[in-house]
């Protein structure tokens, strides 16, 4: 049984049972069962399955680990967290965050006006809201309005110009002022693809000189009592714990110095986001070198030691680790539409009454193949194939002969891979890679996994079933976009092997995991492929319940979304059909019905899959 690295990235969320990947909760339903259930309703194309309980699990785990270490270390500050809406703003995701976070006072973070409106509307009164990113006077005023409503909101200053906006709104309105945070630009930087979020060249934050100037401005404007938080962020997906510990020491000392300088209301350190998610399926390529337990231990211990040494009260701790909270809750399920060497099935062989001698020899090699002779026969088969290619180029054999030769050689190699699955040789592994299969998936990488296209971010992938059968095909994945970059290439250093299936006889689905963070919000409508259909699944002890099934946009809505008038398009198409000289009135009516059916279906491919 091949588990596709489930023990590395799965976090005990999934198990394999009777050859199928199943949800490790309640009745433990299989993803194949759930997928078929949804497809029976008529949905085709890719589907995003959401499992809200996995959001709840991550929130609970985050708070439990910090509360444990706070108690163990006699730390006097509290732990608090907010979810950055930029990670995933989709309604089903946000609804689950609010539901499972309510008992923990879990809040939201906003980085734009629209996100801020969402945060104000959905965050329970009393739960924290933090506001990051660049802001104008209008966005600042919205923060004042939120404070007026009773929200526990902190507006983070990213530059001195924003502090001037806060002062302006405070002096020209009668609204209650929000809490004020200052993002500090640390010398320390992070690790991984997003390390540039930290360091002296970072996009956001105040230098030490600007920080001192900001404190003076707050004091002069009688706003120092609203200054409650310092904030830093050294990068999303922190793969190494060491840079965080260094950044904590730097930020902790800045906090202590500000307290000693008279910032009496200052009571919190926001350590930003970056708590990493494991995406690797291979032990040798693990992406993070720490656990959640170690992360919490280091944060609390480092801050406690600094504050104790400086004689400063322990600050409240805030985190904004959205990727950790939400990545695991969403799975992309996509049908495989075609295998591009599908023609190498034995049923495609078509022999003549009289065949070329080398073809007959290949037939004999295929029939007599055994484990003890398969390496020798592979060598013979490959040698015969090269000879047959030469004969074809010289015009001595037919195209059907060439096809038969290719099929027979592929069959010999595939059978040998199965026979030798327990005792592979280096040569056989090379042949396996040479015999790569291209799997066409009914999905868009640009829409559903843009971080793979932009950053080569890997995502765990595995088939829904056949997990008790050998997966012998070195797999490259092609999406349905009209773009050569729409592919996930086979990587010999982190190989993906899939099954040799006959799609005329059975369906084959792939699942991409940990796609709940950023992928939906960054997805591009390349070729006008839009957000896939989606469904939330609640797992019970007796089974499961499907909620909030939403089909992907239909073709007319896709065109309408980018500025076309869908009514005019429909009218134009009907007029073209009505004026066609090539069809009868009855044919026009039938064609119109079929046309409208197509226009009101989603934009993904609709075959038997």
N, C-alpha and C positions, 0 to 999 in steps of 0.2 A: 504493500500500500504506500502510495506517495502522498505526503501531507502538505507539500508545497510550502514548507517552512512555517506551518501553522503555529508551532510552538515558539517561534521567534517573534512574529508580529501579531498573533491572534489574541493575546491577552486573555486566554481562556473564554473568549466570546463564542467560539465555534468548535464543533467536534465533527469527526467523521464517523458516520454510522451506516453500515451496509453499503459502502461505496459512495455515499452522498455526503456533502457538507451540510451540517445542520446547525441551527441556533442552539447554543448551550444554555437554554432557559426553559422552564416549564415543561411543556410537552415535547420540546426539542424537535420542532418541525424542520424539514429539509428545505433548503433554498429552491431546489427543483420543484418540490410540491407547491411552494408559495408562488413561484414563477408561473407554473402551469395554471394555477388557479386564477391569477390575474389575466393571463393570456386567453383563458376561456371566456373572459368578458369581451373579447374582441380587440384588445390592445395588441399592437405589433410594434416592432422596433425596440430600441433599448429602454430599459426601465430602471429607475433609481428606487431601490428599496430602502426605506428608513425604519430604523429600529430605535424608537425613543428611549427604551429602557437603557440603552448603552450610553446615552447622554446622562441619564440619572446615575448610572454606575460611575462614570468619570467624575461627576460633581461630588458624589459621596466620597469617592476615593481621595480626591484632592483635599477636601475639608478634613476628613478623618486623619490623614497623614500629618497635616499641619497642626491640628488640635492635639494629636498625640505628642508630637515633639515639643509643642508649647508647654504642655503639662509636665513632660519629663524634664525639661530644662528650667522650670520655674520662670518662664518668660511671661512678663506682665502685659505685653501688648496683645491685641486680638488679631485674628486672621480674617481677611476679607477678600472677595474676588469679584471680578466683573468679566462678562463675556464681550469681546470685541466684535461688533456687528459686521465689520468688514470681512470677517472669516466666513460668515454665511448669514445672509439676511433673509433667506427664504422663509415664508410664513410657517411652514410645518416645522422647520428647525427651531425658529425663535419661540414658537408656542411650546415646544418640549422643554426648551431651556427655562422658560418662565415657570412651567409646571414643576419640574424637578428641582429647580433652584429656590423655590419659594420658602421652604423650611430652613434654608441656610442663609437667607438674606442675600442671595446671589444677585448681582446687578448686571448692568449693561454698560458698554463703552461705545462712544460714538466718535467718528472722525470726519463727519460732514453734516450739512444741515439736514438732509433727509434722514440720515442715521440718528441724528439728535432727536428729530421728531418721533421716530420709532421708539427710541429709548424713553423719552418722556411719556409716551402713550402706554408703553408696556411694562415699564419697571414699577413694581409695587412701591408705594410711598414708604420711605424708610430704607429701602435697599439702595446701595450706592449707584450713582451714575458718574462716570468719568468722561471728560470730553477732551480729546487729543486732536492733533493736526492743526493746520493753519485755519485761522478764523477771521471773519470781518466783524464789523459792528453789529450787523443783524444776527449773526450766529451767537455773538456774545450776549446780545439782548435776550435771545431764546434761553440761554443759560440762566439769566436773571429771572425770566418768567417761570422757569422750572423751579427755581428756589422759592419763588412766590407761591407756587402751588404746594409747597411742602416737601419737595424732593431733596434728598441728600445728594446734591450734585457738586462735583468739583471740576472747575474749568482749569485746564493745564496750559500754562504760558509756554509757548514755543519760541518766543522772541519778544524783545522789549516793545515792539510795536503793538503786540497783543495786550500787553499790560496797559498801554496808553488807551486802548479801546475799552478795557475794563474800567479804568478810571473815568473815561468819558461817560459811559453808561451809568456808572454809580453816581456821578454828579448831575446828570440830566434827567434821571428817572426816579420815581419813588419805589422802584421794585427792590425786593430783598436781594442782597448780594449773595452769590453762591460762595462755596468754599473755593479757595484758589490754590492751585498746585503749580509747581515750577519744574519743568523738565531740565535736568542738568546734563550737560554734554561731558560725558566721562572720557578720560584718557583711555580707559579699558574698552576693548572691542570684543565681539563675540567670535563664533566659529561657524563654518559651513557656508552655504550659498547666500545667507543674509547677514553676514558678519559686518557689512558696511553700515548697519543700523546703529552700531556703536562706534566709539573712537572719535578723535578730534575733527575728522572730516565728515561726521554724520550730518544728515539732513536737518535733524531737529535738536533743540536743546540750547541752553545758555552756558557760556563759558564761565569760569570762576569770576572774571571781572564783571561780566554782564549780570551774574547772579548777585553780586554785592550791590550793583547799581539798582537792580530790581528791588532788593530789600529796602534800600534807601527810599525809593519811590513809594513803596507800600507804606512805609512809616510816615512819610510826608503827607500822604493822602488819607491817613487814618484807616488804612485797609489791612494793616499787618495782622490784626486779629482774625482775618479771614484766611490767612496763609496757613494751611494745614498739612500740606503734602509736598514732598519732593518725589520726582518720578524719573526713572531711567529705563532704557530698553537697549539691549545689546544684540538683538536679532531674533527673528523667528527661527524655530527648529534648531535650538542650541544643541549641537551634537556632543560637545565636550563640557564637563562640569567645571573645569579649572577656570576658564574665563569668567564664568558667573561668580565664582568665589572672589576673584580679583575685583570685579565690578562692585560686589557687595561691600568689600572693604573700603573702596573709594567712596561709594555713596554713603556708607555708614558714617564715615568720618566727616563728610560734608554735612550730613544731618546733625551730628553732634556739635560741630562748630556753629551752625546756624542757631541751634538751641542755646548755646552759650553766649551767642551775640544778642539774645533777647527776642527770638522768634518763639514766644511763649505758646502760641496756638498750634505751632507745628507739632503734629502727633503721628504722622504716617509716612511710610516709605512705600512707594509703588514700584515694584521690581519689573514691571512690564510683562510681556509675554515671552514665549520662546521655549516653554517646556516641550521637549521633543516627542515626536511620535515615531515608532519604529516602522519603517516601510520596507526594509530589506527582507527577502525570503531566504537569504543564505547566511549561514553563521559567520563566514569570513568577511562579510560586508555589513555587519551591524552598523547602524548609523549613530547610535547614542551609547555613551559609556557609563551611564548612571541610571538609577531607578528613581521612581517618584519618592520613595522613602529617603534615599540619599539627598535628593534635591531639597526636600523639606528640612531634613536635618541640617544641611549646610546653611540654608537661608537663616534659620533661627539661631543656630550656634554662632555664626559669624557676627550677626547683628547684636546678639546678647553680649558677646565678648567685647565688642567695641564700646557699647553703651556702658557696660560695667566699668571698663577702664577709664572712660571719660566722665563717669558719674552722671550719666544722663538716663532718664526714664526710657524704658524699652518702647520703640515705636510700634504702632499698628502696622501690619504687613498687608499689602494689597498685591494681587497678581492679576494679569490680563492674558492668561494662557488659553486662548480660544482653540488653537489647533488640537491640543490635548483633549479638550472637552468634547469636540464634535467630529473629529476625523473619522472615528470608527463607526458612527451611527449610520452612515450611508454606504450602500453597495451598488455599483453599476452592474446590471445584468444585461448582457448583449448576446444575441444569437450569432452563431457562425453561419454565414451564408454560403460559403464555398471554400473548398480546399483546392489550391491551384494545381496540385498534382493528383486531383481526384481521378483523372483518367488512367492513373497507374494501378487501377483495380484489376484483378484477374478476369473479371467479367468483361473487361474491355478487349481482351485478347481475341484476335480474329485470324486464324491460321488458314493457309491454303492447303489444298491436297498435297502439293509439293512445295516445301519451304527451303530456303537457303540452308546449307549445311550448318553454318554457325547458329542459325535460329534453332535448329533441331538440337544442337548441343546445349544451348541455353535452356531449352525445354527439359532436357535430361538433367541438367544441373539443378533446376528448380524442383523436379520430381524426386531426386535422390538426396536432397539436402538433409543433413543430420548435424547434430551439435558437434560431433567429432570431426566433420569435414567442412564446416561452414566457412572457415577462414580461407581454406584452399579454394573452395568453390567461388567465394567472392572475388578472389584474385583472378580466377579463370573468367568469371562473368565480366569483370571490368575490362579485361584484355579483349574478350570477344566483342564487347560494345565498341571499343575504339576501332577495331577492325571493321565492324559493320558500318560505323560512321564513314570510314574511308571508302568502303564499297558503295555507300549511298552517294557520296560526292562524285564518284566515278560513273554513276548511273547503272550499277550492276544489281542493286536491290530496289524494291519499291518503297514508297512512303509507308505502306502497311507493314512491311518487314521492319522498317525502322521503329515504328510504333510498338510492334510486338517485342522488339529487342529492349527498348527502354522499359516497358512494363515488366518484362521478365527479370531484368537486372534489379529494378526497384523491389520486386517481390523477393528475390534472393536476399537482398540486404535486409529488408524488413523482417523476414523470417529468421535470419541469423541474429538480429538484435533481440528478438523474442527468445530464441533458444539460449542466447548467451547473457541473459539479463542478470544472472547471478555471478558471472565471471567475465566481466568486460575487459578487453585489452585496449591499450592506447590507440591501436589502429582502428578497432571497432568504434571507439568513441569519435575518432576523426571522421569515419564513414557516416556515423550518425549525424554529425554536424553538416557533412556534405549533402546529406539527404534531407535538407531543410524543407519544411512545409510552410506555405504561406496561407494563413487562415484569414479570410475576409470576414470582418465583424461588422454588424449592422449598427455602427456608431461613428461618431466624429471625435477624434482625439482632441481637436482644437476646442470643441464644445465641452466635452466631459472630463478631459484630463489635460488642460492647457499647460500645467506645470511639467508634464513630460515633454511636450513640444518645446517649451521655452527654456527649461532648466534641466532637462533629462532626469527629472524627479521620477524615481521608480515607484510603482504601486504594486502591492501583492495581487497576483492574478492566479486563478485556478479554475478548472472546470467544475460544474455543479455535481457531476456524477462520474461514474467509471473510475472512482478513486481506489477500487480494489483490482483494477486492471493495469497492466504495464503501459506507461506513457512513453512511447519510443520516438515520437517525432520532434526533432529540434524545430521550434516554432518561431516564426516571425508573424506579426499581426499587422494586417492592412485594414485601415478604416475605409469608409465609403466616400470620403471626400475626393474631389478632383484635384488632389495635391500630393506630390510624391513625398512630402514630409509627413503625411498622415500614416505613419507606420511605426511600430515598435519592433526594432530589429532584434534578431537573436544575438545574445551576448554570451560568448563561450565562457566568460569569467563569472557570469551570473545566469546560467542557462535556464530556459523555460522549455519543458518538454510536455507535449500534449498528445492526445490519442489519435490513432489512425482510424477515422470513422467514415462511414459511407452515408452521406447526408441524404441520399435517396431513400435510405431505410430508417433513419433516426435523426432526431434533432440533437444539437450539441450547443451548450451554452457556456459562456465564460463569465466569471464574476471578478470584478475589480474592487478591491477593498481599500478602506481608509481614504475614500474620495470625498468625505464630508466637509473638509476644510479647504476653503479658497477655490476649489475647482468649479463650483457652480457659479460663484460670483465673478470669476475671471473668464468663464467660458465665452468663446467667440463664435458668432453665427457664421462661420466660414461656410461658403456654399449655401448659406441660409438654412443650415441645420440648427435647430433651436434646442432649448432645454428638453431633455428626454421626458417621457411620461414618468410619473412618480406615484408612490403609494407608501403609507405608513402602516406598520404591522405591530399589533399588540399581541404578545405571546401570553397565553394562559396555561394553566395546568392541563386543561382539556384539549387545547388546540391553539388557534390563533384567529385574530379578527383583522380584516382589512379596513383601513380608514383613509379618507381623503385621497381617493384615486383621482388623479388629474392627468389627462392625456396631453401629450405634446401638442403645440400649436398646429392647427391645420394650415394648409398651403396659403389660403387667402389671408388668414390672420398674420402669417409670417410676412407677406408682402405689405400688409397694412401697417405692421409695426415699423417698417423702415421708410414709410412715407408715401406708399402708393395707395390709391383709392381702390379698395377691393371691390366696391360696387361697380366702379367704372370698368375694372378688369373683367368682372363677370359679364357685364353688358356687352363689352367688346367681343369676348369669346362667343357669346350667344349670337351676336350679329354675324360674326364670321361663319358660324355654323349654319345660320338661317340662310345666308346668301351663297352657300356652297352649291355649285352646279353638279356636284359629283354624288349627291345622295338624294334618296326619295324623302318625302315628308315623314314616312314611318321611320326610316333610318335616322333622320334628323332628331326625331323625338327620342329614340332609343339612345343615340349618341349623346344627346344633351343630358339624359338621366345619368349615364355613365360618367360624363365629364363632371357633373356636379358632385357625384359620389367621390371622385378623385380629389376635387378641390377642397372638400370638407374632411379629408383624411389628413393625418399628420404627415410631415415631410420626410420621414424615414422610409426605407424600402419595405415594401409589402410583398413578400413572396409567401411560400408556405411558412416561412419564419416570420 
